[in-house]
Amino acid sequence: MGLDIKKTLSLVVLIFFLPSPLLSGEGHKHRHIPFGSIENYIRVMEDPGRAEWQKPDRVVDVLSIKPGYRIADIGAGSGYFTRRFARVVGQDGVVYAVDIEKGMIEFIEKTKREENLTNIRTILASPDDPGLEPGAVDMVFICDTYHHIESRIPYMKRLRRVLRDGGRLVIVDFKPEPTPVGPPLRIRISRKKVIDELKKAGYVLEGEFYFLPYQYFLIFVPSR
């Protein structure tokens, strides 16, 4: 591994070792911004080195998203996945970028104009309400954010209502084991606990992918 990649990975580590403002009630209350500014925080989230372990293009590809899909990116942050989804769903689809941090929403609005991604809709949400209408989306996507949600079971129940018939809930988050990037072990949530919580919220595990080196990648559907 070269020096530049080492520096990149060490920088990316920082973002996950600091409290996230994305969906944490405490973060929302105190408006905590890692690195002292939204600009610095976004720079880390968008660092090219993240692609080495997050594998965003492959994540999007294996989800078999069709043109016209409606997707909610919960805890969208800088829009790292939002923009990728927007290119796949096309002009007949919609991607809702949901975040509680105004600065992140403003950045997504800026980049969607620059890249002419007119099918992105931003939602400045509250920690306990994504601000989505019932039956609004075909897929809810939550990446590197589930462990920050405080009242997870009630929140997931709320998300269940926003899914259309046949809709999916996707959870990508860090394994509870030492990794070069990721949040402190004390706040990570195991795959088993996620599955147990989602069962209580009214979901069943439908599928799983194993190619991410540091994260589990789970697909849920509402239970019948």
C-alpha positions, 0 to 999 in steps of 0.5 A: 500500500502506497503512502497516498492510500495510507493517508487517505484511509487514515482520513476516512477512518476519522469520519467514522470515529467521530459522532455522526450528525446524520440521524443521531438525535444528540447530533441533531440537538447539538449540531455537531460538525466533525472537522469543524465545518461541513466543508471538511466533513464532506471532503472526507465523505467524498474522498476517492479512497472510500471507493476501495472498501465501500465499492459503491458501483458494485453495491448499486449494480447488485441491487438490480435497480430498474429505471423508474425506481423510487429510492430513499437514501436515509442518512444521505450525507454528501449524496455519495450513493444518492447521485449513483442511484439517480443515474440508474433510475433515470428521469422516470425515477426519483431518489429522495436524499434524506438527512437531518443536517442542513449543510448536507442537504445544501451540498446535495442541492448544489451537486445535483444542479452541477450534474443535472440530476433533476430526479433527486429530491432532498428532505431535511428530516428530523431524527425520528421521521424521514419525512416520506409519504406512505408508499413513496418508494421501492427501496429504502437504503441505509448505509453506514447510518443504522448504528446512529439511529437511536429509536431503531425499531420504531423508526424501521416501523415507520419506514415499513409504511413508506415502502410500496408493495414489493419494496426492499429495505437495504442495510449496509453497516460495519461488522463488530470487529476491528477494521481499518475504517469504521466507527468504534467497536463499542457503537457497532451493531452485529448482523444478528442484532440488526436482523433481530431488530428488523424482525421486531419492526416487521421485516424478514431477511430476504438476501445478503451479499458478502463482497464488502470487506468490512461491512455486512450487506443485508436485504429485508422485505416486510413480513406478511 
